[in-house]
Amino acid sequence: MKLTVYHDGQYWVGVLEELVGRKLRAVRYLFGSEPYDYDVLSFVNKQMLSYISQANANIEVKVPIRPSNPKRLEREAAKETGKVGISTFAQEAIKKDYATRKSGQLVASKQRREELDMHKRVIKI
């Protein structure tokens, strides 16, 4: 339910709208000259429900579907597919470069260890 109070040029008017499913009911209520806050509150607490129940005409309306944020949709799709991480080509290139350097360092350190083991064996004999 939604109550909108506005000035129509001569009087203060309240428009009460109720959306049930896809049906909209609306009622106009005339407050008169500038209403005080307690006048509006009194209307909301005491008379509003009886006025909206008097509305006979229901208009079918299309409820707009608010589009989702495309970045959020992309993140959710990535989570579902399990593909989270690289988002740009530069980041992918850096990651591949890091992986090749790491594998090269592993091979080099393995060779150094083998050489040290060979030197230790030679010294012991």
Residue pairs with C-beta under 8 A, 6 or more apart in sequence:
1 16
1 17
1 18
1 48
1 52
2 16
2 17
2 18
3 14
3 15
3 16
3 17
3 40
3 44
3 48
4 14
4 15
4 17
5 12
5 13
5 14
5 31
5 35
5 40
6 12
6 13
6 15
7 13
11 30
11 31
11 32
11 33
12 30
12 31
12 32
12 33
12 34
12 35
13 28
13 29
13 30
13 31
14 28
14 29
14 30
14 31
14 40
14 43
15 26
15 27
15 28
15 29
16 26
16 27
16 28
16 29
16 48
16 51
16 52
17 24
17 25
17 26
18 24
18 25
18 26
18 52
18 55
19 61
19 63
22 60
22 61
22 62
22 63
23 58
23 59
23 60
23 61
24 58
24 59
24 60
24 61
25 52
25 55
25 57
25 58
25 59
26 55
26 59
27 51
27 52
27 54
27 55
29 43
29 47
29 51
31 39
31 40
31 43
78 84
86 92
86 95
